[in-house]
Amino acid sequence: MFSWSTTDRPIVALAPMAGVTDAAYRQLIKKLAPEVVVYSEFLSTDAIHYGAKKTMGMMNFDPELERPFIVQVFGKKPENFLSAAKIVEEMGADGIDINMGCPAARVTSSCHGSALMRDPELAAELVQATKEAVKIPVSVKTRLGWESPDQLISFCSKLVEAGADALAIHGRTYTQKYNGAANWDPIYELKKVISVPVIGNGDITSAQIAVDKLGNLDGVMIGRGTFGNPWIMKDVCEALKSSKLKVPSSNKLIPTIEKLSFEDKIPIILEHCELSVRLKGERRGMFEMRKHLASYVKGIDGAKELRARLVLVESVEDVKSILGHY
Ligand SMILES: Cc1cc2nc3c(=O)[nH]c(=O)nc-3n(C[C@H](O)[C@H](O)[C@H](O)COP(=O)(O)O)c2cc1C
């Protein structure tokens, strides 16, 4: 059984991202970097409790290709966490993660996500209810705090007392949303006093940054840095492993993406499209691919014209023909 405390260090995790980390994205990342821990998009405990078809479908994963697979949930009713957690465990996930960091108004206004940082009692109750329901590990992903990091240690201590097995912290407050730079200092301070694994998150866009930021933490989590650059996960895994073994690196780590020509990237781009179509059907799968395709061509010569065509693709053949002409 997967365990946060015994899994290889440093942990490298793909951040949960709604609208991004579907099964196709996770499988692509796992193919390039098999060591990575992957998370689902965030899913409502209420929807899982009631068996909502779309949400249940979003929990599907390939047990051969996607482990360790963590299902992230949000909500505010302990009784629904209890039943949702049992369902998540029964469908074979390796862990369940509670979202206490989402800043979206539609989530916080109904007291889910980040809003739980203002209600530590309820937050702890949700962890406890989830722990009681399942044997798989229960983790929490949260932010530094609501307006400041002042309560981070007391909030997280409560979660650990309630049974949280690991914490992932995005180095921004709720009020910051995505503005300013992520501040990792309070995360290092938290790790000094907390007994469970702590994973840092925010603004990792290269292996060098991951090595520089890891500090005393158990791992790093990467989100937007993977957009158009799934190769970053392998770079980070290898760089953190070498730095742990104290293998000297003579020069700065060169990102794989800088060593690849655009032609070199095409097979992975097409594989991503094929996975998306296989898992979601052509219409939905290609619709979802459009944003990824825009990310893949970012920064290359003629990106603007390419993007204008790629955001209209309806089939893998369309992509092949556009990229084939490039
Ligand atoms: C498109 C998008 C969707 C996200 N969805 C989620 C989510 O479902 N659950 C969650 O905990 N965080 C979510 N996040 C936040 C990320 O997991 C991560 O904490 C944040 O992007 C900072 O990390 P980064 O700088 O590596 O991207 C999302 C972020 C983005 C950009």
The ligand as an ORCA input file, in Angstrom:
! r2SCAN-3c Opt
* xyz 0 1
  C      -5.666     25.582    -14.229
  C      -5.422     25.319    -12.775
  C      -6.277     24.509    -12.072
  C      -6.041     24.232    -10.717
  N      -6.870     23.365    -10.052
  C      -6.558     22.981     -8.784
  C      -7.288     21.946     -8.141
  O      -8.206     21.338     -8.704
  N      -6.931     21.629     -6.861
  C      -5.903     22.269     -6.202
  O      -5.605     21.937     -5.045
  N      -5.195     23.240     -6.803
  C      -5.498     23.583     -8.071
  N      -4.703     24.509     -8.710
  C      -3.530     25.052     -8.013
  C      -2.278     24.209     -8.333
  O      -2.421     22.893     -7.850
  C      -1.007     24.840     -7.709
  O      -1.185     24.892     -6.311
  C      -0.748     26.258     -8.213
  O      -0.913     26.324     -9.617
  C       0.665     26.714     -7.841
  O       1.630     25.834     -8.333
  P       2.447     26.132     -9.701
  O       3.089     27.469     -9.548
  O       3.424     25.002     -9.811
  O       1.435     26.139    -10.804
  C      -4.942     24.821    -10.043
  C      -4.100     25.663    -10.765
  C      -4.304     25.913    -12.101
  C      -3.350     26.816    -12.852
*
